[in-house]
Amino acid sequence: MRYIATSGGVVDSSRLDELLNVDMDLLPHVVDAAVSLGLLREDKGNLVITSEGKRAVELQGRELRLLIKSLSDDVEPFKDIFDVIGDSDSIRRSQLESILRHSGYTDIEAALPVFVEWLAYMGITTIED
């Protein structure tokens, strides 16, 4: 999101993995989630940041968490993550692994650090079991 926002708000989706140096197996899940949340939209092969996406880039911690939670009512794995977290500020690693597996992630070890970082950015701690 931040990369797209700082790149004029539009990036060629076919080049995003190479521009970000991200695992191509993980990137589609991240992009699909951002599109599902309404943070990005697709337009003629490009990813375009939306007004909600721009807002998300500006927020941190609990404020970002509230925005993502408000956008995630029907979006997996976010909905399940927020359902498990509830009002707490933590989630167990085993719970996060289970949610990711249920949501179709096949390389859990590659996906975990991305979600742990995303959760930490929102002030949510991942607790080792």
JOTARA-V723523 format. One record per pair of residues at least 24 apart in sequence whose C-alpha atoms are under 10 Angstrom apart, sorted by the first residue. I is the first residue (numbers start at 0). J is the second residue. D is the distance in whole Angstrom. If there is no record, write none. Layout:
I:J:D
I:J:D
This chain:
0:29:10
0:30:9
0:33:8
0:38:8
0:39:8
0:46:10
0:47:9
0:48:7
0:49:10
0:52:7
0:53:8
0:55:8
0:56:7
1:48:9
1:52:9
1:53:8
1:55:9
1:56:6
1:57:9
2:48:10
2:56:10
3:39:9
3:46:8
3:47:7
3:48:7
3:52:10
3:53:9
3:56:10
4:47:9
4:48:6
4:49:9
4:52:8
4:53:7
4:56:8
5:53:10
5:56:10
7:47:9
7:48:9
8:39:9
8:45:10
8:46:8
8:47:6
8:48:5
8:49:8
8:52:9
8:53:9
9:39:9
9:40:10
9:41:9
9:42:9
9:45:6
9:46:6
9:47:5
9:48:7
9:49:10
10:41:10
10:42:10
10:44:9
10:45:5
10:46:5
10:47:7
10:48:9
11:41:10
11:42:9
11:43:9
11:44:6
11:45:4
11:46:6
11:47:9
12:41:8
12:42:10
12:43:9
12:44:6
12:45:5
12:46:6
12:47:9
13:44:7
13:45:8
13:46:9
14:45:9
15:45:9
15:46:9
22:109:8
22:110:10
24:104:9
24:105:9
24:106:8
24:109:9
24:110:9
25:104:8
25:105:9
25:106:8
25:107:10
25:109:7
25:110:7
25:113:9
26:110:10
28:76:10
28:102:10
28:103:9
28:104:8
28:110:9
29:110:10
29:113:9
29:114:10
31:74:10
32:71:9
32:74:7
32:75:8
32:76:8
32:77:8
33:67:10
33:74:10
34:74:10
35:70:9
35:71:8
35:73:9
35:74:6
35:75:9
36:66:10
36:67:8
36:68:9
36:69:9
36:70:5
36:71:6
36:72:9
36:73:9
36:74:7
36:75:10
36:77:9
37:67:10
37:70:7
37:71:9
38:67:9
38:70:9
58:120:10
58:121:9
59:119:10
59:120:6
59:121:6
59:122:8
60:117:10
60:118:9
60:119:8
60:120:6
60:121:4
60:122:5
60:123:8
61:88:9
61:120:9
61:121:6
61:122:6
61:123:9
62:121:8
62:122:9
63:120:8
63:121:6
63:122:9
64:117:10
64:118:8
64:120:9
64:121:5
64:122:8
64:123:9
65:121:9
67:121:9
74:102:10
75:99:9
75:101:9
75:102:6
75:103:10
76:100:9
76:101:8
76:102:6
76:103:9
76:104:10
76:114:10
77:102:10
77:114:10
80:118:9
84:123:9
87:123:8
87:124:9
88:118:9
88:119:10
88:121:9
88:122:7
88:123:5
88:124:6
88:125:9
89:118:9
89:119:9
89:122:8
89:123:5
89:124:4
89:125:6
89:126:7
90:115:10
90:118:9
90:123:7
90:124:6
90:125:5
90:126:6
90:127:9
91:124:8
91:125:6
91:126:5
91:127:6
91:128:6
92:124:9
92:125:6
92:126:6
92:127:5
92:128:6
93:125:9
93:126:9
93:127:8
93:128:7
94:125:9
94:126:10
94:128:9
95:125:8
95:126:10
